[in-house]
Amino acid sequence: MSKSQAGWRDSNWYVGFSRFWHEYRKHRLGILGIGILGLFVGMAIFAPFIATEDPTPTTTIAPKFLAPIWLSVFDQSGVVTDDYLPDLYLENAPIIGTNGTSDEFSGIHVPTSDLSNQSYVNLTWSHTAGTPLDFRDHHTELQSEDPLPDYNDWVYFETNFTWPFNSNPNAVNMSISYSTTLSGDFAPGGFPNNNLMFRLYVWIIDPSGNWMQVFEDRESTYSELTREIPISMTYQKLSSIFGGMIEVNGTQEDPTDLVRVRVGLAPTFRFESYGGDIPWANYTGGVTFTVTKLKLFASGDYFGLMGTTNQGADAFAQLIYGSRISLIIGVLATGIATFVGVVVGLVAGYFGGKTDEVLMRIVDFLLVIPGLPLMMVLAVFLGASTENIIIVIAILGWTGTSRLIRSQVLAEKNKAYVESARAIGASDTYIMFKHILPNVTPILFANITLGVVGAILSEAGLSFLGLTDPEEPSWGRMLADASGGGAFIRGAWWVVLFPGLMITLLSLSFTFVGHTLDQVLNPRLRER
Amino acid sequence: MGLREYIIRRSIYMVLLIIAVVCFNFFLFRLPTFLFGANPISLMISDELRRNLTQDLLEQMYANFGLVPDPDIFDWIYMFWRYIVSMFTGNFGVSFLTQRPVITAIVERLPNTLLLMGSSSMVAILLGIWTGVKVAADPGSKKDVGAVTVALFIYALPVFWFGMMLLLAFGFMLPAWTESVWGVRIGFPQYGTISYDVWEIARTSPYGALMVAGDVLHHLFLPMITLGIGGYGGYFLYMRNNLIDVMTEDYILTARAKGLDENQVLYKHGLKNAMLPMVTIIAMTFGFLINGATLTETVFSWRGLGRFIFSSLLLMDFPVIQAIFMIIAITAVLANFVADLLYGVLDPRIKYG
């Protein structure tokens, strides 16, 4: 700004933002503080895009206290806990095929579209009475050994995943969601037990081509409602599927690491003859299995970017979402406290006398009441919600500000500009807020940023004691969960280190900014 | 107005402040009753027990705690009066939970808290003054900038988390590591103020007192370091800024002009003056000692007053918290008063008025 245009406002050098910035950016700590703060604000705003898992501390998605995946670098046999079928909701077309020569079988993939909000795969078998199918009749001898269905004619879809680890998963949590539509003679009310004639199968085919039947649906459970059916996997099944991929002395039994998962629809042996009847010759009807979800969740020792908490929730999501609560409480509590403190300080300093006496005695009173215990008592009495925590922190936060403002106002109020404002008939309120306040503002900025640090640390402490909303992801609560849930015994240092590091970094960024503002704006420090 | 008059005025003001605290306490801890109509007795006994109690016994229970069932406004006045009287006669009541006098429970935990807070404050203050002086001799140097950055870092540090990290490293990981390497667990205790087995052995051993002292120190070390480091940043910054301020005064220039060497200027002229505000801060610190440190005590399961407040609060044991609040506030008021007087005694330039 050029000298000729400088009005009275510009004589307050801090009013010009560019001059302020010119001064501010000389301080490396201040720049660093703004940088870190920017990161945290971005994290709070874009939390849903950064962390995809559910951040609620009570949602279990994996076993508890799993290590972050980057620690598996040091562990040759470490298995990462994850959903291994990437296309959980079958949004992309899988391989669909039919076995045998019959043309009664068909499969179709329907992606999400304007008409349906869900993608799915339909496996359909429609039978016309009298059409023969390729019956295998292996049933008598090899019932439990043979994983394939009783007929060579069937329809399937197939997805696959790679298993890059040299170890079996600890457990596999598999499930399939489907609904069944029956028509013709297969529909309810047709022949007796007509729904025993077909089955839905799930096979896992290991890289060597060995088939393992993991699921065969139980009869009479067909429903047009979609149900999620869990598929249990025994230890033996897991080792026979994954065992071939363990590398011993640089070689492994299986040629590749590609595991295929095949879901098929086939008739059962009963279709050949049942209760004195010959269903294949007499039945006409159709069945459609609509598969909407296929899940294979393998758990090992590692999960996600930051591991899991004591409740088996994703720690990374909580770390990201935790920035929201810290920033909100820090900024709002300090905002309220500063507002109250400024008003009280202005009024006390400006009017003096009895008003000053009363207000300052209240401040003295609040200063001798133990701070954290009072916050705890109020938090317990008012209830654990974010608004209450903000209020509780703000109740105790304004005293310092009001003292600071009051001392500044005492120095300002006898200056000539106040007197001249009064001489031209300005009201007290006008003088306080329009004339005195701008002159005491610079010293307030550092006070505000340092107040935010106090509020963030108070929130962390209160949530560490479990006095905040248990559903709300917060760093303090993560620490409380870790120490209460046995992270020390389990040596799960990552659930202790990172939440505290987040608190420290966030409050550190405010501290750096506040310190720098103090250096730049506080005239007492500036003169040196 | 002379010193005498000032002391009298401050004393009256102090008494008023204490009365205010006492009244505030009464209303604060009856807030659940005002807000939700919750009754401490009903929290304490189950409905079944209440049904089986005779009316006399029930009334006796209420009377024991200075309560009235279903109070109206006159009962409230009566309860308030009883409360005021008992507070000023030093009768803090009995715990809802253990039925023991509150003051006994507090006195049991007081030494632990004073030990922890006292030792950690000493660490923080001595370290703060020492490094503060070292750095203030040459403000703006690399050493100074580094030390200030560290102090700011500590200011931003959640102290209880720092304690958790220490506990994890030296209470859990270090013993596990030494056990795997040498077959013995060497490290710091994981919780508590004293080990039970040490206490048992010490009772019959002629060197029992030494063993107990050693074990308590062993338990004390980590929380003391935690709180010591946590408090250090503030003292350091205060000392440094004060001393840098003082070093710009005219009398320092005079001292230098007289030809004194820089060390003498710093310690004889600078430090003495910079210590004045420091003394009041230290006096205040000691006033707040019995506050305890709820968070750090919780992390280390230290049996002190800070954790006692919290555990009593969770159990809705109001007489306990009420009494601790009282004691803390009164100590704080007294410490303020002493700090003010001390400042006047140490600095003859102060005029009361």
Interface residues (C-beta under 8 A of the other chain):
Chain A: L29 R361 D364 F365 L367 V368 I369 P370 L372 P373 L374 M376 V377 V380 F381 V453 L457 A460 G461 F464 L465 G476 L479 A482 S483 A487 F488 I489 G491 W493 V496 L497 P499 G500 I503 T504 S507 L508 F510 T511 F512 H515 R528
Chain B: L17 A20 V21 F24 L28 F29 L31 P32 L35 V148 T149 L152 F153 Y155 A156 L157 P158 F160 W161 F162 M164 M165 L167 L168 G171 F172 M173 A176 Q190 I244 T248 F288 N291 T294 L295 T298 V299 I309 F310 L313 L314 I321 I324 F325 I328 A329 A332 V333 N336
